[in-house]
Amino acid sequence: MITGTIGSGKTSSVMYPFTRELIEYSHDIPSKKLGMLILDVKGNYYSQVKTYAKYYNRENDLIVIELGRKYKV
């Protein structure tokens, strides 16, 4: 659990580095890559996840599901 007031740096100091580590983990070994589910209500977290996925060549692993729309692969 990560707690803090608005603007205290929870996302940039904890969530982004942790997400990057999970995406990076065994990214070059298909049978050991980790999967995760990220719920992003505001939609701004997605852009950073997409950047990490691109850097670690995992763009094809990214699936986006949006309300009222079909999912994007």
Legacy VTK file of the C-alpha trace (Angstrom):
# vtk DataFile Version 3.0
C-alpha trace
ASCII
DATASET POLYDATA
POINTS 73 float
0.000 0.000 0.000
1.274 3.438 -0.937
-0.169 6.417 0.887
0.434 10.143 0.663
-1.230 13.406 -0.130
-1.951 14.593 -3.648
1.264 15.648 -5.355
3.591 14.039 -2.811
5.303 11.857 -5.442
3.709 8.441 -4.904
3.478 7.666 -8.607
6.831 8.997 -9.757
8.900 7.718 -6.829
7.271 4.317 -6.274
4.788 3.231 -8.926
6.771 4.068 -12.072
10.013 2.404 -10.879
8.122 -0.670 -9.634
6.187 -0.991 -12.894
9.389 -0.631 -14.925
11.015 -3.444 -12.920
8.045 -5.756 -13.533
8.031 -5.041 -17.276
11.815 -5.449 -17.477
11.890 -8.751 -15.554
12.854 -11.566 -17.965
11.610 -9.462 -20.883
13.850 -11.432 -23.234
12.696 -14.877 -22.017
9.110 -15.434 -23.213
8.311 -18.218 -20.752
9.362 -16.088 -17.760
7.869 -12.693 -18.621
5.511 -11.351 -15.974
1.985 -10.262 -16.702
0.068 -7.643 -14.775
-3.228 -5.828 -14.668
-3.092 -2.058 -14.280
-6.253 -0.069 -13.608
-5.707 3.514 -14.717
-8.764 5.636 -14.006
-7.280 8.971 -15.115
-5.447 7.540 -18.144
-2.090 9.190 -17.535
-0.334 6.095 -16.162
-0.823 4.315 -19.476
1.578 6.582 -21.359
4.455 5.694 -19.023
3.653 1.973 -19.177
3.636 2.222 -22.982
7.086 3.872 -22.865
8.480 1.054 -20.700
6.884 -1.598 -22.917
8.491 -0.040 -25.985
11.917 0.215 -24.313
11.889 -3.468 -23.305
10.378 -4.636 -26.626
7.096 -5.669 -25.005
4.712 -3.527 -27.023
3.002 -6.647 -28.392
2.253 -7.719 -24.813
0.297 -4.531 -24.073
-3.488 -4.796 -24.195
-5.653 -1.777 -23.396
-9.326 -2.165 -22.494
-11.388 1.026 -22.376
-14.974 1.554 -21.272
-17.352 1.915 -24.174
-14.756 0.778 -26.713
-13.152 -2.389 -27.931
-9.789 -3.328 -26.525
-6.581 -2.267 -28.270
-3.773 -4.700 -28.918
LINES 1 74
73 0 1 2 3 4 5 6 7 8 9 10 11 12 13 14 15 16 17 18 19 20 21 22 23 24 25 26 27 28 29 30 31 32 33 34 35 36 37 38 39 40 41 42 43 44 45 46 47 48 49 50 51 52 53 54 55 56 57 58 59 60 61 62 63 64 65 66 67 68 69 70 71 72
